[in-house]
Amino acid sequence: MENLYQSTRGDQERIPASRAILNGIAKDGGLYVPLTLPKFDRPVREYAGRSYRENAFDILRLFLTDYTDEELHRCVDAAYDGKFDTAEIAPLTEAAGAHYLELWHGPTIAFKDMALSLLPHLMTTAAEKNGVTEETVILTATSGDTGKAALAGFADVKGTRIMVFYPKHGVSPIQERQMVTQTGDNTCVVGIEGNFDDAQTGVKRIFTDAAMNRELADAGFRFSSANSINIGRLVPQIVYYVHSYGKLLKEGRIRDGEAVNFVVPTGNFGNILAAYYAMQMGLPVNRLICASNENRVLYDFFGTGTYDRNREFILTSSPSMDILISSNLERLIYHIAGNDAGTDAALMSRLLSEGKYEITDAMRRNLSMFVGGFATEEETAAEIARVFEEAHYLIDTHTAVASAVYRRYREQSGDDTVTVIASTASPFKFTRAVAGAIGIETEGADDFALAEKLSDAAGVPIPAAVTSLRTAQVKHDRVCATEEMAQAVRDFLKV
């Protein structure tokens, strides 16, 4: 049965998955959602003992129904290959009272690789299926990790170009260097004078600029996105929650049908939304714990039912979570409103005009599986130290936010449910913050020297993704104001 997609904001056009992936975002500015969230077509226990590729294929075919089995197998096999530095695509490590789902063993050492290794193959296949002749321009805003993972995935992919905007002063030195040294004749990276929300708003404005879209269409280009606003980015993230449950089952840590908790460090809301989708499909889940840093807009939302971005934007040691407009929350709002596009559109309009909105009591009742929590900068550093001291296990700042939130939740609730923490980045991507947290002197040392000290202290090798940056040549050095973003796109495409 074909699963079609429509906008969260009311555009009645219903399109197949491949077309939704190509478009990235709906014409009315909404996000694509499936008309029906599919259910698992096999018992959950059967996901235990299967390879990551096998589980990825099984789940993707429930959503991407206009792709043939042969096409999906080809995409999955190309994505989950030797580019990961461990034999197990997403290892599950038990340490300090929790299970850490290590999602950072891909080429850019962040969880975005789990989906962005696959998206280019899904997109080029979609272009072939739909007879698209225009060159696809991937336009993406990043808070640090999506940008590099997207650049790595789409570099030199035929029929595509990719342009990434990032907050010039809002990412870690390693994150920035990963992006500005990116090779590939079809790549472009631009820093903006502003924060991630400014970059994301600017990209959305370009996507919905009808005149600019016509201008680029006349020049043979079409826009799409590699952010998790693209359903082709979001669906592959469901896989690792199902796969981790299967691993717990296989190892005898849970019984068949036993519910687990997932704790997810959250900024743009895509990663935890994927866990919510897995739950709706039939994965036994007790609680989805949404962990925020000091930009606690999501914590406040789950506590009050009011989403309010009218607050100070705080730069933290977990920059991928420094976000006040969580784009993927729109999909959740649509679902908890009973798949009511009118309600969603009204709330998103209010967010744009007033910077906030409030959901109804009925909608709040549909959020009972979510728990919000946040960690301060001091608590984040202390958690890195605690986990390292107790288990000699290094975690990055984002994972530490989730770990600290979970520890407080467990202490306050007494909930001893088996818990999986999404570990979203390598500690070597945030060397200064991690090194400082475990007592390494950081004054006067560059990030590469700190990586060596971190490696010595933890007894683990420095990832190749970091060592290769030391001598990499900077290829992208443009910085622009947010109002200059559209012109930067024109300059890159020479139109």
N, C-alpha and C positions, 0 to 999 in steps of 0.2 A: 504494500500500500504506500503510495507516494505521500511524503510529508512535505507540505508547502509552507512557505514563510510569508509573514506580513509584518507591517510596521506596528510598533507599540503606540503610535500616535494617531492611527485611524485611516491611513492610506489603504484603500480596499484592494489594491493590487496584490494578488497572491502569486508568488513565484517559486520555482524550485530552488533547492539548496545551492546549486551551482551558480545561479543568477544572483542569489543573495550574497554569496561569497565575492562575486565579481563587483557588485555594487558597494559593498562595505557598509553603507548607511542608506536608509530609505530617503526618498525624495523630500518627504516632509520633515526630515531631521530626526525621525524616530529610529529605533534599532530593530532589526529583524528578529522575530521570535517564531518558533514553529507553531503551526495551528494547533497541534497536539503534542504534548511532551510524551515521547514513547516510553513504554515500559520494557524492562528486560525481557527478552524472549527465551531466556534459559534460566534455570535456578542460579541464584547468586553463588552458591557453593561451587559451581562449575568454573567460575573465574579463578579459583584457586589452582595453583600448579600450572597455569597456562603462561606462555610467554607474554611480554608486554606487547609485542606485535600482534599476537593473536587476539588479545583483549581489545587493543585499539581497533582492529578491523571489525570486531563484533559490535562495538559501541558506535563507531562511525557510521556503519551501514544502517543503523536505526534512524539516524538524523539525515544523512546525505543520500537520500533514496534515489536520486536521479543519476548517481554514479554507479557504474557497473562494478561487480565484484572484482573483476580484473583491474579496473582503474584504481579502486581503493587499495587492493593489495600492492599495486605498483607504487602508489603514494606512500603507504605505510612502510614498505621495505626501504624506500629511498630515504625516508625521514629518520628511522630508528636503526642506524647502521653504525659503522665504526667511528663516527664523529663523537660518540660518548666515551668518556674515559674509564668507565667501569663496565664489566660484562653485564651487570644488572642495570637496566635503564634508569630505574628509580629505586635505589637501595633504601631499606627501612632499618634504621639504627636505633636500638634501645639505649637510652642514656638518661641518668638523673630523673628517673620516674616517668618517662614518656617515650613514645616512639617518634623519631624524627624522620620524616619522609624527605629524603635528600633529592631535590628536584634540580640540582645545579651541576650535574656532571656532563652537560653538553658543551658545545664549543665556546659559549660566552659566559659560562659558569653562573647562570641564573635560570630560574624556572621558566622564563619565557622561551627557552630553547625547546621545551617539551612540546609546544604548539607551533612555534615558528620554524622548526625544522620540517614541519609538515605543510604549513600554509602555502609556501610557494608552489609545491607540487599540486595541491588542491586547486590553486588559482590558475595555473597554466593548463591543467586538465579542463577546468571550467571554461576557459577561453576557447579551447579547441571544441568543446561540446556545444558551445553557443555561437560558434562561427564569428567570434570577435576578431576584428582585424586591426582595431586601434591598439596603440601601445598603452599598457596599463601603468599608471603612475601611482605608486604606493605612497601615500601621504600620511605621515605618522608623527604624533607628539609623544614624547617620552619623558618619564621622570627618572630615567637612568638605564633601565634594563631592556625594555621593549626595543628601544632604538638600535642597540648593538645587535640584539638577536635578530631583528628584522633585516638589518643591513647584511648580516652574515648569511641569512637565508636567501635573500633576493639578489645578492651581488652577482652580476654577470648572468642572471637568468634571462634568457631570450624573451623578448616581447614585454619586458618590464623595466621601469625605472623606479628608484626609491629615494624619497627625500624625508629626512628626519629633522624635526625641530626639538631642541632641548633647552631647558633653563640654564643659561651660561654659568650662573653661580649657584646652581641648585642640585648638582650631582657630585659624586666623589671623584677625586683625581683619576682613579683607575677607570671608572665609568666613562669619564670624558675622553681619556686617552684611547680607550677602546673604540669610541665612535670616530674621533677626528683622524685616526690613522687607518680607517677603513679603506680598503682597496676596491676596485671595481669601476669600470667606466660608466656604469649606470647609477652610481650612488652620489648622494649629496647630503651633507650634514651642516646645519645652521644653528648656532646658538642664538637665543633670544634674550633681550633685556626684559626679564620678567620671570614669573614662576611657572610651574607646570600647568596650572589652571589657565594661565594666559596663553600658553602654547596650545593647549587642547581646545580652548575656545576659538583661537585663531584658525586652527585646522578645520573645526566644524563649520566655521563661517565660510571658508573656502569651499568646502564640500557642498554647501547649500547655496552658493552664489550662482544663480542660474546663468547670468551673463558670462561669468568666467568659465563655467562649464561648457557653454556653447562655443566660446572662443577657443578653448582647448580641443573640443571635438572637431572643430574646423581644421585644427592643426594635426589631427590624427591621434589625440590622446584622450584617455578616460581615467577618472580617479577611482581608487579603492583604498582600503585601509588595512594596516597590519595590527592595529590596536585590538583589544578584546571587544570593542564595539562591533568588530567583524565576527559574524557567527562562526566562520571558519577558524578563527583563533580560539573561540570560547569552547566549542564542542570537544576538541582534543584534550582540553584540560579535565574533562569529566573522567577520562580514562584512568588517570593515576590515583584517583580516590577509590575507584572500583578495584584497581590492581592492588593497592595497599591493603584493602580489606581482604582480598584473596590471599595475600601473603600472610596476614595475621591468622587466617583460618588454616592455611596449610601448615603453619608452624605450631598450631595448637594453642595459640595465645587467646583465641576466642572460640566460642561454639558457633555452629551454623545458626544463623538468624540473630545472633547476639548483636545488639546495637553498640556503636562506638561513637566517640566524640571526635570532631575534627576542629583543630584550632588553626586559623589562617591569618597571617599578617596582611592587613587589607588597606588598600588605597583607592584604586579605581573600581573595586568590587567584583572584578571578573573572576578571580581565582576562587573566592568563596561562593560566588553564584554557581560555578561549576559543581561545587560540592552539593549545593542545594538541588541542582538538576539531578545529580546522582541519587540523592535521597528521593526525589519525586519519581525517579525511574524504578525504585524498589530497593535501594541500598539501605540496610538497617543503620540508621543514624539516630543517636540520642540528642546531641546538641551540636550546633554549628557555632563556634565561638569566634566572634569577629574581633580581632585584635588591632587596635589603633595606637599610633604614637601620640605625641602631644597635639597634633592636628586631629582632635578627637571628634570630628563632625559625625562620624558613624556611631561612635559610642553614645553621643548625645541623642542621635536619632533613635537608636534602639531603646534608649531609656525613656524618651519623652514622646516619640511619635512626630517630632518636628525636625525637619532637615533645614539647617540654617548655616549658610556659608558666610554670613556676615560676621566675620571674626578675623583676628590677626592670623596671617599665614606664618607658620614657624618653620624655619630651616632646622632639620634635625640630623642625627647620625644615621637615620634610616630614610634616605631621600626618596626612595621609590614609593614611600607612603605619604610623602608631603603633598597631599592633595585635599582640596576642599570641595571639588565637584566630582563625585564618584559616578562616572558615566553609566556603569553597568547596573547601578542601583535602579535605574529606570526600568530595566527588565523585571526586576523583582516587584517594583511598584505596580507594573502592569498585571503581573500574576496575582498579587494579593488583593488587587481590586476586582478580581474575578475576570481577568483578561479583558478589562474594560479600557479600550483605547481612549475614549472620551475623558475618563477620569485622569488617566496618565497624561494626556496632552495638556489638560488644564493645570495639573501640578507642575509639569515641566515649564509651562508658560509663566507660572508664578515664580518658579526658581529663577528664570531669566530676568523677569521684571523686578522682583522684590528680593531675590537672593535667598528665599526660604519658602517652605510649604509645610503643611501639617496634614497627616493622614487621618482617616476616620478610626473610631474605636474598632469597627468591624475589620478594617484592614490590619490593625495592630494585633488582633486575635490570630491572624494568619501568620504572625511572626513568632509564634511560640517556640519554635525550634532554635531561634537565634538568641545568643547571649552576647552582649557587648562588653568590651573591657579596653583599658588603655594603660600604657606604661610611660612614665616620664623618662627623660634622658638618663637620670641617675639610676633609675630602676633597670633600664636597658643595660647599662654598663655593669651593674651589679649582677645581673642574670648571666651575662657572658662569663664573668668571673666565677659565679657559683657553679655553673655547669662544667666549666673547665676544671675547677678544683675538685668537684665530686666525681667526675667521670673522665677527666683528661680528654674532653671532647670540645672542639671549637665550633662555635656557632656565630653567624654574622649578626649584625644589628637588627635586621628585620625579623629573623628567626628568634632573636632574644626578646623582642617585643612580644611575640606570640607566646614564648615560653614563660615570660613573667606574668602575662595575663592569665595563662592557664594555671600557674602555680597559685595565684591569688584566688582564682575561681574555685579550685579544688579545696583550698583552705576554708573558704567562706561557705561553700555549698555542701562539702562532704561527699561530693560525687566522685566515686572511685571507678567510673566507667573507663575501660581501656581507651586511651586517647592517642591520636596521631596529630603531630604538629607539622604543618607544612613548612619545611626548611627551604626558603626560596632563593638563597644566594650563597655562594662560597664566602667564607670569612675573609678570603684573600682579595675580595672585591672591595672590602672596607677595612683595609689593613690598619690605618691609623686608629680608628675607633676601637677595633678589636684588640690590637696590640696594647693600647693604653688601658683597656679594661682589665687585662690580665697582668698588668704591672710592668710592661716593657716601656722603657724610656723612649718617648717619641720626639722629643725636642731636637731639632736640627737634622733629623733623618728623613730622607725622601721615602716615598711609598715602596720603592723596590727594595731599599735596605730594610725597611720594616717587614716586608714580606719574608726576607731571609731570616730575620729574628723570630718571626712568628712560626716559620717552618721548623726552626731549631727547637723552639719551646714546645711545640705540639708533636714533633716527630712525624710530620706529614710533608709530602713534597709540595712545592709551589706549583699550581696549575700552569700548564703551557700557555693558557690564555693570558696569564700575567707576565711570564718570563719573556714572551715574544714581543711585548710592548716596549721593552727597554730600549730597543734600537729601531722601533718602527717609525717611519717618517710621517709627519703630520701632513695630511692631504686636504683637510677641510678647516678653514679658519675664519669663515664668514660669521659675523654677528650682526643682528638687525633688531630693530624695534618691532613690537607686535604688529603695528600698522603697516610694516614693510614686508610682512610674510608673503602676501599674494604676489608682490613684485619679485621676491626671491624665487618663488615657484616659476614665474615667467622667465626669469633670467636663466634658471637651470634648464628649462625646456627650450629656451631660445625662441619664444613666441612673443 
